[in-house]
């Protein structure tokens, strides 16, 4: 059975570290915790789980800290998590099964990363990350902020999900790191440009964010999934800036990178719905329902766009133009995917009231 080192970097994570480690302590052979300056009980919690604890002076560089953590590993494979991640029971069982696979000759194992959930606890936003890597390959982290692990070779796309359970409020820490780098006139990689734009967007600095997304896209060197997301987010910037012409231009630009995806179709449908162009909105929402989901997508997936959302929107659109039969069909489809969504429940009451109002024959 392959041996595994868990490597983590932490700082002031007393609220979540114990929860995280309790879900993986029996799945790994050693726990390596690199602390970057905690002032709470983080170190004590790490020691209580038998972790090998190291200190690393914070230098505004997440990749440097992660590479240091990886350098301390001694087992066949390295597994990495953040303190606010967990493995649910089903995924713990899958992880144990993975460890028993023979022969196991992969260089990296990708895992879905569940980021947001609906009221049923089902993931609605997720992506894939390379989570378990062969130590002898000496894969390296890159990027001071929003770092990434550069891997190669044979990759196994597993169904073991890592679940993100964030407790802390978001701060401007990452934005400030980028702004300090900008003040020092440091050169930004394409990835830096993209994530700097994301930080500006997340803090409501839409004009600056749109300009950063434009610089990233014009460079033409980023990961294709980042370029597609940059178009989507730039479109949202322009929507917030009340510039609809630029909004639709940004959305359409995604077609230069890949075939239409459900996320694209729903965003364009929503654009036309906002303009009260119902027939164009119907066209694009219908396209979303016809698409086949690509397998093992590494980029961000918006699950509602691939399931209930376009049907919900088609229900509304058809109702608006008086095609109640079609509206009811799409209501039933949305209910099939998400029967407890508030809008689905509202529509259920609406159609029930319509049927009650129909004269009996």
C-alpha positions in Angstrom: 0.0 0.0 0.0 1.3 3.4 -1.0 2.5 5.7 1.9 1.2 9.3 2.2 2.5 12.5 3.8 -0.1 15.2 4.5 1.5 18.7 4.0 -0.3 21.8 5.2 0.6 25.5 5.7 -1.4 27.3 8.4 -1.7 30.5 10.4 -4.3 31.2 13.2 -6.4 28.2 12.2 -7.6 27.1 15.7 -11.2 27.1 14.6 -10.8 24.6 11.7 -7.5 22.7 11.9 -8.7 20.1 14.4 -11.8 19.5 12.3 -9.7 19.0 9.2 -7.1 16.7 10.7 -9.8 14.6 12.4 -11.1 13.6 8.9 -7.7 12.6 7.5 -5.4 11.6 10.4 -6.0 7.8 9.9 -5.7 8.1 6.1 -2.0 9.3 6.0 1.3 8.1 7.4 2.6 11.4 8.6 1.3 14.9 9.1 3.5 17.9 8.3 2.3 21.3 9.5 4.1 24.4 8.5 3.1 27.4 10.7 3.7 30.9 9.3 3.1 32.9 12.4 0.1 31.7 14.4 -0.9 33.7 17.6 -3.6 31.3 18.7 -3.7 27.6 19.6 -2.9 26.3 16.1 0.4 24.8 17.0 -1.0 23.0 20.1 -3.8 21.5 18.0 -1.3 20.3 15.4 0.9 18.7 18.0 -2.2 17.0 19.5 -2.6 15.1 16.2 1.0 14.0 16.2 2.0 16.4 13.5 5.6 17.2 12.7 5.5 21.0 13.3 7.7 23.5 11.5 7.9 27.3 11.5 8.3 29.3 8.3 8.8 33.1 8.4 6.0 34.6 6.3 7.4 36.5 3.2 4.1 37.2 1.3 4.7 34.0 -0.8 2.3 31.1 -0.5 4.3 29.0 -3.0 7.5 29.3 -1.0 5.7 28.1 2.2 4.1 25.2 0.4 7.4 24.2 -1.3 9.0 24.2 2.2 6.2 22.0 3.5 6.7 19.5 0.6 10.4 19.4 1.3 9.8 17.9 4.7 7.8 15.0 3.4 9.3 11.5 3.5 6.5 9.2 2.2 5.8 7.9 -1.4 3.1 10.5 -2.1 2.2 14.0 -0.8 -1.4 15.0 -0.1 -2.1 18.7 0.5 -5.1 20.4 2.2 -6.0 23.8 3.7 -7.1 24.0 7.3 -10.8 24.7 6.3 -11.0 21.6 4.1 -12.4 18.2 5.1 -13.0 14.8 3.7 -16.6 13.6 4.2 -17.1 9.9 5.1 -17.7 8.6 1.6 -14.6 10.4 0.4 -12.6 8.9 3.3 -13.6 5.5 2.1 -12.6 6.3 -1.5 -9.3 7.6 -0.3 -8.6 4.3 1.6 -9.6 2.3 -1.5 -7.2 4.5 -3.6 -4.3 3.7 -1.3 -4.9 0.0 -1.8 -4.8 0.1 -5.6 -2.1 -2.0 -7.1 -0.2 -1.3 -9.2 -0.3 2.4 -8.5 2.0 4.1 -11.1 0.5 7.6 -11.3 2.4 10.8 -10.9 -0.6 12.8 -9.7 -4.2 12.3 -8.6 -6.8 15.0 -9.2 -9.8 15.4 -7.0 -12.9 17.5 -7.2 -12.9 20.5 -4.9 -16.4 21.3 -3.6 -16.6 25.1 -3.0 -20.2 26.0 -2.6 -23.4 24.1 -1.7 -27.2 24.4 -2.1 -29.7 24.1 0.7 -29.6 20.3 0.4 -25.8 20.3 0.9 -25.2 19.3 -2.7 -22.1 20.9 -4.4 -23.0 23.7 -6.9 -19.5 25.1 -7.6 -16.5 22.9 -7.9 -13.3 22.3 -9.8 -10.5 19.8 -9.9 -7.1 20.1 -8.3 -4.1 17.9 -8.3 -4.1 16.8 -4.7 -1.9 13.7 -4.3 1.5 13.7 -6.0 4.4 11.4 -6.2 7.2 12.8 -4.0 10.0 11.6 -6.2 8.7 13.7 -9.1 9.6 16.8 -7.0 6.7 18.9 -8.3 7.0 22.6 -7.5 4.5 25.2 -6.4 4.5 28.5 -8.3 3.0 31.9 -7.5 3.2 34.2 -4.4 -0.7 34.3 -4.2 -3.2 31.8 -5.5 -0.3 29.4 -6.0 -0.6 26.4 -8.2 1.2 23.0 -8.3 2.8 22.3 -11.6 2.5 18.6 -12.4 3.1 16.3 -15.3 3.2 12.6 -16.3 0.4 10.2 -15.7 -2.6 11.7 -13.9 -5.5 9.8 -12.4 -8.8 11.6 -12.2 -10.4 10.3 -9.0 -13.9 10.8 -7.5 -12.4 11.6 -4.1 -13.8 15.0 -3.2 -12.2 17.5 -0.9 -14.9 19.7 0.7 -14.2 23.4 1.5 -15.9 24.5 4.8 -14.7 28.0 5.2 -15.3 29.6 8.6 -13.3 32.8 8.5 -14.5 36.0 6.8 -12.7 36.9 3.6 -10.1 39.6 4.0 -8.1 41.9 1.7 -4.9 40.0 2.5 -4.3 38.8 -1.0 -5.3 42.1 -2.6 -2.8 43.9 -0.4 0.0 41.5 -1.4 -0.8 42.2 -5.1 -1.0 46.0 -4.5 2.4 45.9 -2.7 3.9 44.0 -5.6 2.4 46.5 -8.0 3.9 49.4 -5.9 7.3 47.7 -6.2 6.8 47.6 -10.0 7.2 43.8 -10.0 6.3 42.0 -13.2 3.1 39.9 -13.0 2.8 36.5 -14.7 -0.4 35.9 -16.7 -1.7 34.0 -13.7 -0.8 36.9 -11.4 -2.8 39.2 -13.8 -5.8 37.0 -13.6 -5.9 36.6 -9.9 -5.1 40.2 -9.2 -8.1 41.0 -11.4 -10.2 38.5 -9.3 -9.1 40.2 -6.1 -10.1 43.6 -7.5 -13.4 42.2 -8.6 -14.1 40.6 -5.2 -13.6 44.0 -3.5 -15.9 45.9 -5.9 -13.2 47.7 -7.8 -14.9 46.8 -11.1 -13.2 49.3 -13.5 -9.7 48.3 -12.3 -10.7 44.6 -12.4 -12.0 44.9 -16.0 -8.8 46.5 -17.1 -6.7 43.8 -15.4 -8.8 41.0 -17.1 -8.3 42.8 -20.4 -4.5 42.8 -19.9 -4.6 39.2 -19.0 -6.7 38.2 -22.0 -4.7 40.3 -24.4 -1.6 38.5 -23.4 -3.0 35.3 -24.6 -0.8 33.1 -22.4 -3.0 32.0 -19.5 -4.6 28.7 -18.9 -7.6 28.3 -21.1 -9.9 27.8 -18.1 -8.7 31.0 -16.6 -9.2 32.8 -19.9 -12.8 31.6 -20.0 -13.4 32.6 -16.4 -11.8 36.0 -17.1 -14.3 36.7 -19.8 -17.2 35.8 -17.5 -15.9 37.9 -14.7 -15.1 40.8 -17.0 -18.7 40.6 -18.2 -19.9 40.9 -14.6 -17.7 43.9 -14.1 -19.3 45.6 -17.1 -22.7 44.6 -15.9 -22.0 46.3 -12.5 -20.6 49.3 -14.4 -23.8 49.5 -16.5 -22.0 48.9 -19.8 -24.1 46.1 -21.5 -22.4 46.3 -24.9 -19.1 45.5 -23.3 -20.7 42.9 -21.2 -22.0 40.9 -24.1 -18.7 41.3 -26.0 -16.8 39.8 -23.0 -19.2 36.8 -22.9 -18.9 36.1 -26.6 -15.2 36.2 -26.4 -15.3 32.9 -24.5 -16.2 31.2 -27.9 -12.6 31.9 -29.0 -11.4 29.4 -26.4 -13.9 26.6 -26.4 -17.3 25.4 -27.6 -20.3 26.9 -25.7 -20.7 25.6 -22.2 -23.9 25.6 -20.2 -22.5 28.4 -18.0 -22.0 30.6 -21.2 -25.5 29.8 -22.5 -27.1 30.7 -19.1 -25.2 34.0 -18.9 -26.1 35.0 -22.4 -29.7 34.0 -21.8 -29.8 36.1 -18.6 -28.3 39.0 -20.6 -31.2 38.9 -23.1 -33.7 38.3 -20.3 -32.5 41.5 -18.6 -33.1 43.3 -21.9 -36.6 41.7 -22.0 -35.7 40.0 -25.3 -37.6 36.9 -24.3 -37.2 34.9 -27.6 -33.4 35.3 -27.6 -33.3 34.4 -24.0 -35.3 31.2 -24.7 -32.9 30.3 -27.5 -29.8 30.4 -25.2 -31.4 28.7 -22.2 -32.6 25.9 -24.5 -29.0 25.5 -25.7 -27.9 25.0 -22.1 -30.3 22.1 -21.7 -29.0 20.4 -24.9 -25.2 20.4 -24.1 -23.3 17.4 -23.0 -21.1 17.9 -19.9 -17.4 17.5 -20.6 -15.8 14.7 -18.5 -13.1 15.5 -15.9 -13.3 19.3 -16.2 -10.4 20.9 -14.4 -11.9 24.4 -14.4 -14.8 25.8 -12.4 -18.1 24.1 -12.9 -21.4 25.9 -12.1 -23.6 22.9 -11.4 -27.0 24.7 -11.6 -26.2 25.8 -15.2 -25.9 22.1 -16.2 -29.1 21.0 -14.4 -32.0 23.0 -13.0 -31.2 26.7 -13.8 -31.9 26.8 -17.5 -35.2 24.9 -17.0 -36.2 27.4 -14.3 -35.5 30.3 -16.6 -37.3 28.7 -19.5 -40.3 28.2 -17.3 -40.4 31.9 -16.6 -39.7 32.9 -20.2 -42.5 30.7 -21.7 -44.9 31.9 -19.1 -44.1 35.5 -20.1 -45.1 34.8 -23.7 -48.2 32.8 -22.7 -47.0 29.3 -23.6 -48.1 27.8 -20.3 -47.8 24.2 -21.4 -44.1 24.6 -22.2 -43.6 26.6 -19.0 -45.1 23.7 -17.0 -42.8 21.2 -18.7 -39.7 23.1 -17.8 -41.0 23.6 -14.3 -41.3 19.9 -13.9 -37.7 19.5 -15.2 -36.4 22.0 -12.8 -38.3 20.3 -10.0 -36.8 17.0 -11.0 -33.3 18.5 -10.5 -34.0 20.6 -7.4 -37.4 20.1 -5.8 -36.7 22.3 -2.7 -35.3 25.4 -4.4 -37.4 28.4 -3.3 -38.2 29.4 -6.9 -39.2 25.9 -7.8 -41.6 25.8 -4.8 -43.0 29.2 -5.8 -43.6 27.9 -9.3 -45.3 24.8 -7.9 -47.8 27.0 -6.1 -48.2 29.2 -9.2 -49.1 26.3 -11.4 -51.4 24.8 -8.7 -53.3 28.0 -8.5 -53.6 28.2 -12.3 -55.0 24.7 -12.4 -57.5 25.5 -9.6 -58.7 28.5 -11.5 -59.4 26.5 -14.7 -63.1 26.0 -15.2 -64.2 22.4 -14.8 -65.6 20.7 -17.9 
